[in-house]
Amino acid sequence: MTDIARTVTVTGSGTAEAVPDLLTVSIGVECRQEDVGAAYAAAGRASAAISAVLREHGVPDADISTSGLNVRADVVWKEGQGQTVTGYVASSVLAVRLRDVPGSSDVISAAVAAGGNDVRLNGLELGFADPAAVTAHAREAAWQDALATATQFASLAGTELGPVVSVTQQPAASAPIPVAKMQRAMATDSVGIEAGQSSVSATVGVVWELRDRS
């Protein structure tokens, strides 16, 4: 008769915290003009001015990317006329990675000033330029959590843990610190940004063989 393998399957989770060293900011540009070409050109000038200031502050080209380029008609409803085009809106978004978090407020302030009233700050996110070390600590915490749970189950069952049968790392997103979204930049004075701490989580599934106590 073949012995039926006895195993215990558990899931462990762990979190590691560290001071963020990367700030990602979304800087939008939105320009309204009567002519579509004028709107597009104005958005291009504002975006170029912001990019130039970012480079002056040491932000490399690799950390500046453009997305969300859009041109649309600005339409209103008028009684007796229906929908009427009153102008055109051109917009784009710059995703900027700032690696000097303590000095980032001055850079953002300069970018806002360069874009003027056409600037929109869509949001900020703190994280890690290289999360590998923090993630490794999170995995270790997840493993210890799984081991403690499996050891307790084995003890309750009157057995002990044998060799590991399998290990599966389950998806677990990092948890950057969000900073409140601002639809419109109303002033160019620097706003202090506190890095605080950010966390990375890990989840692991482990199967141990159970064996009789020696």
C-alpha positions as CSV (number, residue, x, y, z in Angstrom):
1,M,0.0,0.0,0.0
2,T,1.3,3.4,-0.9
3,D,1.4,5.9,1.9
4,I,-0.5,9.1,1.2
5,A,1.7,12.1,1.4
6,R,0.8,14.5,4.3
7,T,1.3,18.2,3.6
8,V,0.3,21.5,5.0
9,T,-0.3,24.5,2.8
10,V,-0.1,28.1,4.1
11,T,0.1,31.6,2.9
12,G,2.4,34.1,4.5
13,S,2.4,37.9,4.1
14,G,5.0,40.5,5.0
15,T,5.7,44.2,4.7
16,A,8.9,46.2,4.7
17,E,9.1,50.0,5.1
18,A,11.8,52.4,3.9
19,V,12.1,56.1,3.1
20,P,11.1,56.8,-0.5
21,D,13.8,58.0,-2.9
22,L,11.7,58.6,-6.0
23,L,8.9,61.0,-6.6
24,T,6.8,60.7,-9.8
25,V,4.7,63.8,-10.6
26,S,2.1,64.1,-13.4
27,I,2.2,67.6,-14.9
28,G,-0.6,68.4,-17.3
29,V,-1.0,71.2,-19.8
30,E,-4.3,72.4,-21.0
31,C,-4.7,75.3,-23.5
32,R,-8.0,76.8,-24.9
33,Q,-7.9,78.9,-28.1
34,E,-10.5,79.8,-30.8
35,D,-8.4,78.0,-33.4
36,V,-7.4,74.4,-33.2
37,G,-3.9,75.2,-34.5
38,A,-3.4,77.9,-32.0
39,A,-4.5,75.6,-29.2
40,Y,-2.1,72.9,-30.3
41,A,0.8,75.4,-30.7
42,A,0.1,76.9,-27.2
43,A,0.1,73.5,-25.6
44,G,3.4,72.7,-27.3
45,R,5.0,75.9,-26.1
46,A,3.9,75.4,-22.5
47,S,5.0,71.8,-22.5
48,A,8.4,72.8,-24.0
49,A,8.8,75.5,-21.4
50,I,8.1,73.1,-18.6
51,S,10.5,70.5,-20.0
52,A,13.3,73.1,-20.4
53,V,13.0,74.1,-16.7
54,L,13.0,70.5,-15.6
55,R,16.2,70.0,-17.5
56,E,17.7,73.1,-16.0
57,H,17.1,71.6,-12.6
58,G,19.0,68.5,-13.6
59,V,16.2,66.2,-14.6
60,P,17.5,63.9,-17.4
61,D,15.6,63.2,-20.6
62,A,15.0,59.6,-19.5
63,D,12.9,60.8,-16.6
64,I,10.6,63.0,-18.7
65,S,8.0,61.4,-20.8
66,T,4.9,62.8,-22.7
67,S,1.6,61.0,-22.8
68,G,-2.1,61.8,-23.2
69,L,-1.7,64.2,-26.2
70,N,-5.2,65.3,-27.0
71,V,-7.0,68.0,-29.0
72,R,-10.8,68.4,-28.8
73,A,-13.5,70.9,-29.6
74,D,-14.9,72.9,-26.7
75,V,-18.7,72.6,-27.2
76,V,-21.6,74.3,-25.4
77,W,-25.3,74.1,-25.7
78,K,-27.1,77.2,-26.8
79,E,-30.9,77.6,-26.9
80,G,-32.2,77.5,-30.5
81,Q,-28.7,76.6,-31.9
82,G,-28.0,73.3,-30.3
83,Q,-24.3,72.4,-29.8
84,T,-21.9,75.1,-30.7
85,V,-18.2,75.0,-30.9
86,T,-16.7,77.9,-28.9
87,G,-13.1,77.0,-29.3
88,Y,-10.6,74.2,-29.0
89,V,-8.7,72.6,-26.2
90,A,-5.3,71.0,-26.5
91,S,-3.8,69.0,-23.7
92,S,-0.9,66.8,-22.8
93,V,0.7,65.2,-19.8
94,L,4.3,65.0,-18.7
95,A,5.3,62.2,-16.4
96,V,8.3,63.3,-14.5
97,R,10.5,61.2,-12.1
98,L,12.4,63.3,-9.5
99,R,15.1,61.4,-7.7
100,D,15.9,64.2,-5.2
101,V,12.8,64.0,-3.0
102,P,13.9,66.7,-0.5
103,G,14.5,69.2,-3.3
104,S,11.5,68.2,-5.5
105,S,9.2,71.0,-4.2
106,D,11.5,73.6,-5.8
107,V,11.6,71.8,-9.1
108,I,7.8,71.4,-9.2
109,S,7.4,75.1,-8.3
110,A,9.7,76.1,-11.2
111,A,7.7,73.9,-13.6
112,V,4.4,75.4,-12.5
113,A,5.8,78.9,-13.0
114,A,7.1,78.0,-16.5
115,G,3.7,76.7,-17.6
116,G,1.7,79.5,-16.0
117,N,-2.0,79.2,-15.9
118,D,-2.0,76.4,-18.4
119,V,-0.5,74.0,-15.9
120,R,-2.4,71.2,-14.1
121,L,-0.9,69.1,-11.4
122,N,-2.6,65.7,-11.7
123,G,-1.0,63.9,-8.9
124,L,2.2,62.9,-7.0
125,E,3.4,59.4,-6.0
126,L,6.3,58.5,-3.7
127,G,8.1,55.2,-4.3
128,F,11.5,53.6,-4.7
129,A,14.0,53.9,-7.6
130,D,15.2,50.4,-6.9
131,P,12.7,48.5,-4.7
132,A,14.7,45.2,-4.8
133,A,16.2,45.6,-1.3
134,V,13.0,46.6,0.3
135,T,11.1,43.8,-1.6
136,A,13.7,41.2,-0.3
137,H,12.9,42.2,3.3
138,A,9.2,41.9,2.6
139,R,9.7,38.4,1.2
140,E,11.7,37.4,4.3
141,A,8.9,38.7,6.5
142,A,6.3,36.8,4.4
143,W,8.4,33.6,4.7
144,Q,8.6,33.9,8.5
145,D,4.9,34.5,8.7
146,A,4.2,31.3,6.6
147,L,6.7,29.3,8.7
148,A,5.2,30.3,12.0
149,T,1.7,29.4,10.8
150,A,2.8,26.0,9.3
151,T,4.7,25.2,12.5
152,Q,1.6,25.8,14.6
153,F,-0.6,23.7,12.4
154,A,2.0,20.9,12.4
155,S,2.1,21.0,16.2
156,L,-1.7,20.9,16.5
157,A,-1.7,17.9,14.2
158,G,0.8,16.1,16.4
159,T,3.5,16.2,13.6
160,E,6.4,18.3,12.6
161,L,7.4,20.1,9.4
162,G,9.4,18.1,6.9
163,P,11.0,19.4,3.6
164,V,9.4,22.2,1.6
165,V,7.4,20.7,-1.3
166,S,6.7,24.0,-3.2
167,V,7.0,27.8,-2.9
168,T,4.9,30.2,-4.8
169,Q,5.3,34.0,-4.8
170,Q,1.9,35.6,-5.2
171,P,1.4,39.1,-6.7
172,A,1.6,41.9,-4.2
173,A,1.7,45.5,-5.2
174,S,3.9,48.1,-3.5
175,A,2.1,50.7,-1.5
176,P,3.5,54.1,-2.4
177,I,2.3,57.1,-0.4
178,P,-0.2,59.1,-2.4
179,V,-0.2,62.9,-2.3
180,A,-3.5,64.7,-2.8
181,K,-4.5,65.4,-6.4
182,M,-4.6,69.1,-7.4
183,Q,-6.6,70.0,-10.6
184,R,-5.2,73.5,-11.0
185,A,-2.0,75.1,-9.7
186,M,-3.0,78.4,-8.1
187,A,0.4,79.6,-6.9
188,T,4.0,79.1,-7.7
189,D,5.3,79.1,-4.1
190,S,7.0,75.9,-3.1
191,V,4.9,73.4,-1.2
192,G,6.9,71.2,1.1
193,I,6.9,67.5,0.3
194,E,7.5,65.1,3.2
195,A,8.8,61.7,2.1
196,G,7.7,59.9,5.3
197,Q,8.0,56.1,4.8
198,S,6.6,53.9,2.0
199,S,6.0,50.1,2.2
200,V,6.4,47.1,-0.1
201,S,4.3,44.0,0.6
202,A,5.0,40.4,-0.4
203,T,2.8,37.3,-0.2
204,V,4.1,33.7,-0.5
205,G,2.4,30.3,-0.6
206,V,4.4,27.4,0.8
207,V,3.7,23.7,1.0
208,W,5.5,21.7,3.6
209,E,5.6,17.9,4.0
210,L,4.4,16.7,7.4
211,R,6.2,13.9,9.2
212,D,5.9,12.1,12.5
213,R,7.7,13.7,15.4
214,S,11.2,12.3,15.8
